[in-house]
């Protein structure tokens, strides 16, 4: 099981955590939503729950809850700039279909 970050994503997360001034890492998960069934959750984590799994890549802790892990195992998180747009991109090998806007997926 693994969750990884590209250099670009790791740098961006580290920068956010420094500017925020607190936090143990990044929480990554999924919730039921969108036209394809599931949407990613990406937020700062100030604590770790007993049932969380912690991955560390490029000096960033990635915290995943037990229920989400089955859907995002093997995911690589990237940070991309495309023209005027920038944001995190999920390279999830488990995805079978995504909606047109890329906000939701199913496995």
PyMOL commands that set and color helices and strands:
alter all, ss='L'
color gray80, all
select helices_A, chain A and resi 7-20+66-72
alter helices_A, ss='H'
color red, helices_A
select strands_A, chain A and resi 4-5+25-33+37-45+53-57+60-64+76-82+85-91+97-98+105-106
alter strands_A, ss='S'
color yellow, strands_A
deselect
rebuild
show_as cartoon
